[in-house]
Amino acid sequence: MAIQIKVPAVGESITEVTIANWLKKDGDVVKLDEIIAELESDKATFELTATSEGVLKILKPQGSTVPIGELLCEIDPSGQAPSQAASNAAVKQPVAAAAPAKTTGGIKEMKVPTVGESITEVTISSWLKKDGDLVKLDEIIAEVESDKATFELPAEATGILRIVAKEKESLPIGGLICKIEVTDGTAVSASTPASAASGVAAVSGDKSYASGHPSPAAAKILDEKGVAAAQVQGSGVGGRITKEDAQKAQAGQAPKPAESKTAPSAASVISAGGTRNTRNEKMTSLRRTIAKRLVAVKNETAMLTTFNEVDMKPIMDLRSKYKEQFKEKFGVGLGFMSFFTKAVCVALKEFPAVNASVNGDEIVYHDYCDISIAVSTPRGLVVPVIRNAEMLSFNQIESEVVRLAGRGRDGKLSIDEMTGGTFSITNGGVFGSMLSTPILNPPQSAILGMHNIVERPVAKNGEVVIRPIMYLALSYDHRIVDGRESVSFLVRVKEMLEDPGRLILGV
Amino acid sequence: MQYNVTVIGSGPGGYVAAIRCAQLGMKTAIIEKYDTLGGTCLNVGCIPSKALLDSSEHFLNAKEHFAEHGIDIPAPKVNIGQMIKRKSAVVKANVDGIAFLMKKNKIDVFHGIGSFVDKNTIEIKSKDGKVTTITTEKVIIATGSKPTPLPFAAFDGKRIISSTEALELKEVPKHFIVIGGGVIGMELGSVYARLGSKVTVIEFLDGLIPTMDGTMGKELLKVAKKLGMEVFVGHKVTALESKGNEVTVKAEPKNGGPALEFNGDYCLVSIGRRPYTDGLGLDKIGIETVKGQVPVNEHLKTKVDNIWAIGDVVRGAMLAHKAEEEGVFVAEQMAGQKPHVNYLLIPGVVYTWPEVASVGYTEEQLKEQGKQYKTGSFPYKALGRARASMDTDGLVKVLADKQTDEILGVHIIGARAADMIAAAVTAMEFRASAEDVARMSHAHPTYMEAVKEACLAATANRPIHL
C-alpha cells in the first residue's frame, strides 16, 4: 500500500507552495526522513521529508504550484525489499573479496550532495583524478564549488572512475557527477535502480560535444542578430542549434538594423584595425549568486547610507606603542580590525536594531554579535563570520580574522563558517577606497564600510592640524533601522575609536 | 552605365555571385572575356571533361563488360569526332543556360576584357576593338585561373597541351603522356586510356592525387593500373620536347636512380593552375598579387574598400563549388548579411571511374595534428549493389574522433562517390557522430550502404556485412 505525501500546512497565511526542486527522482528508493524535495512558499523555502521508506512515485512535477493538502508524491514501502536485499548482499561481499582489482559489475553513481540550504547548483572546479583512474573509497577525487564555498568530493566507493560532468560544468543538486565501477566489495548503495540510470541517459542525451553547434543556416542568422551561439539553447539532437532556435533567439541588445539591400558601403565598415574581440565566459555559480543577491538587496530593502569620519591618531598611537608586545605575547599582529570589531560590538548592544534582521513580518533581534568580515579571494568576495565577537578579546579577534581570511583565500571556507552573521564589516580601504556605500549582506540590516586612512587638515580646538582620517560609511535597512539609530550607532563607533579608553570602560 | 556591382569573370564563381547580387536587389553587370559565359568550368573544364569521361566509360563498358552482362555486340569503334561533337553540344546547352539566367535576373552581360580605370570605373575592350566604360560602386574579381606550364616547356597547343586542348583532340592518341597525377591528369588520362591510348602518368610527389587522403591515392593507383595506365610516382620531369608529331619526356626518380625517357604523340601538362589576372589593370587600383593570387581578408575583400575577389584567383582550393560558395558569401555580405563559408567542408572530387570524393580531414592531417581518431572502412566488394553493377573496386573510409565519435573526415573511392559525398558533408555540417550516421536508415541496395557500414566500423568496429 503506497503512502501518500501531501503538502503540509506550513504556516498560517500560506495557501500554496511551489515545488522548487525534487531531490529524488521518480522511482528512487528513499529512506525514512530523507529529504526528497524542496518546497517554496512566498515566505520561505522548506524541505519535504519522506514519511516512509520505499520507492518514490512523483505525482507533481518540479516547478508546479500545489495547494496545501494536495498530493505531492507516493512512497511504496513494498518497493524497498529488493533494494534492501541488494545492499545487504553488497555489504557481505568484502568478506569474500579476494581479488581486489576485479570489477564487481557494481556501479556507484555519485551525485551532487545537498550541501546547504539555499544551494541549488554547484560547479566542478577541478578533477583531481582522471577518467579511468582507480580511486579508493573516501579519496578526494574532485573539487566542487558552490556559491558559498568550495568543498572536496570524496569517492563513495573504490573502483574505476568514470567522469560524467566535465570541469567547469554546473550541476544541480542531485546531478550525476561521475560513476565508479566498483572493483572490490565496497557496498554499492542501493539507490541506483534502472530508472535512475535512464534518467541520467536523458540528461546526457541533450549535452554532447556538439551542444551549441549551429546548423549552417542557424549560424548565419545568429551572426546577423549578433547573438553568440553560447547564448542559445539548442533544441536539436545533442543540443544542436536549429534554424528555428536561431530565429527565436533574442539579441542581448537591439540588433543593428539590417542594412538596406543596396547600401553602398554596407560591408565596408568591417575592418578598422585593432582587435574587437569579445569573449563569452560562463559565470561561475559564485558569481551568479553574488549577482542575484546584490540585485535582490537593492530591490527588497530600503537601503541607505550614513557617513562619518574618524581621527585614527589615538588608535595608531596605541597600536605603535604596544605592537611589539602584543605580537610577542599573542603571536598575532595588532591590526585595526580588532578595534573596529570591538567598537561595533559595543555599539550593537546599544542599538539592537542595527544587529537585527527582517524575517517576514517579524524582526529578529540577536543578543550576540556574529560579525561577518568581507574577504576578497580569487573566486570573488566571501564573507566569513567571527562568532560571538562581543565575547572575544583583541588577540582572539585578530587570530580569528587571520584564520578566516587565510581559509578564504585558499577556498577552504565551509558553509558554516560563512553563514549566520548578524552584522558585516567591509574594508574597501585596503584597495584605496576613500569613500563608498557598502551594500547590505542579507538578511542583515547594516554593514560598516572602512576606508583608507589619509592625512587631512582638520580643525581641532580652533586650530588646523594634520590628522590621519578614515571615512566611515554605514549602510542600513531603513525598514527596521531608523535614522536616529543608524546615525547614533556610527557616531558611537567613531567616539570609541577616537578614544579607545571608552572601549575598555564601555562608556 | 552605373551599376551597384560589377563582376569580372563569368565562371561558376562570377555568374553565381552575379545572380545572388541581382536576387538581393543590386543592379549588376558581368564581364566575360570569351564569347560564351561559364568560364573554364563550363567551357573547358568540369563539364566537357565529364562529357568525355562518360562517353569513354560507355565505350569501355561496351568493349569489355557488355559480354559479361549478356550483350553481344560487334567490337565497338571509337568515333572521336562524334564524341567531341556531343561534348560541344553539352557545353553549348550549359553556357546557353547561363546566358538565360543572366537575362532572367536582369544582369547586363559585357563581352570583352574588363580592366580597371580606377576603383569605380571599368573599361571593357571587346574583340572588335570597341571600348565601353561603365561605373560601379562595387566590384567582384572572379577571373579564375589558367593551366600552369612547365618552366622549361611552354604549351604549343598541338603536342604539348593543357586540359583545354586535351578536350578537343581530333584523334585518339597512341601514347598519351600525362605530367602531373592530380585530378585533371587522372581524369583525362582515364579518358584516353579507355579509348585505347597507352597512357603514362608521371607524378613528382609520392602518390597520385596527393592532396587527398593517402588511401585514396593508393586505391586509385590500383584502379589506374587495372585500366592499363603506366604510373611513375616520385619522378621529376627534366625535359619535354616536341618534334613533329612526337613528344619526348625525360624524367628521373627524385630520390636518385636511372633516368627514363618516354616517347609519345601527345603530352598533357597538368601540374596545376595559376590565378589569372592578366589585363585586369590591378595596378590602377593599387592591388599587387602575391604568387599570382589577389590578396583578400577573411571577408574576401581586397585592400581596396569596394573590391572583393573570389574563386581560383584567391587563396584556397581551385574548385568550382568553392568559388560558388564564395560568390554567394560576397554578394550576401554586400547586402549586410553575415554568411559563412566552411572551408573544411568543401568536398573534393575526382571523376575517374571509380570516382574519388572526400571531405574533412585526411588521415595524414589528423596524424599531423596529433588528434586521437578512429578509422572505419568498408569495401565496395562487400556491397550487393556494387556486385550487381560490377563496380566492386573501391572503399569508403570514415575517420572519427576517438572520444566523441564525431566524424572528422569521409573519403570514398568507388562508383558514384561524387554524389555520395554530399551526404557526408551534410552529416559533418551538423557535426554528426559516426554512430549517428550508422543509426540512420540507408536504402538497400545502394552504394550509400557502404558509408553506413564504414560508420559502423568507425563507431565500434561492428560492420554488419563484413
Contacts between the chains, C-beta under 8 A, distances in Angstrom:
chain1	res1	chain2	res2	distance
A	208	B	404	7.3
A	209	B	401	7.5
A	209	B	403	7.8
A	209	B	404	3.9
A	209	B	406	5.9
A	209	B	431	7.4
A	210	B	404	8.0
A	210	B	406	6.9
A	210	B	430	7.6
A	210	B	431	4.1
A	210	B	432	8.0
A	210	B	433	8.0
A	213	B	430	7.4
A	213	B	431	4.9
A	215	B	429	6.9
A	215	B	430	6.1
A	216	B	340	6.8
A	216	B	342	7.1
A	216	B	429	5.4
A	219	B	340	5.4
A	220	B	337	7.0
A	220	B	338	6.0
A	220	B	339	5.2
A	220	B	340	6.0
A	223	B	338	3.7
A	223	B	340	7.3
A	224	B	337	6.0
A	224	B	338	4.6
A	236	B	430	7.8
A	237	B	430	8.0
A	237	B	436	7.5
A	240	B	430	6.3
A	240	B	431	7.1
A	258	B	336	5.7
A	259	B	335	7.2
A	259	B	336	3.0
A	260	B	336	7.5
A	261	B	24	5.4
A	261	B	25	3.8
A	261	B	26	6.9
A	261	B	335	5.4
A	262	B	4	5.2
A	262	B	25	5.9
A	262	B	26	5.4
A	262	B	27	7.7
A	262	B	335	7.8
A	263	B	335	7.9
A	263	B	336	6.2
A	264	B	4	7.8
A	264	B	137	5.1
A	264	B	138	7.9
A	265	B	305	7.4
A	265	B	306	7.7
A	266	B	333	7.8
A	266	B	334	6.2
A	266	B	335	6.7
A	266	B	336	4.3
A	267	B	299	6.7
A	267	B	301	7.3
A	267	B	333	4.5
A	267	B	334	5.7
A	267	B	336	6.9
A	268	B	301	7.9
A	268	B	305	4.8
A	268	B	306	6.6
A	270	B	299	5.8
A	270	B	301	7.3
A	271	B	297	6.4
A	271	B	299	7.8
A	271	B	301	7.6
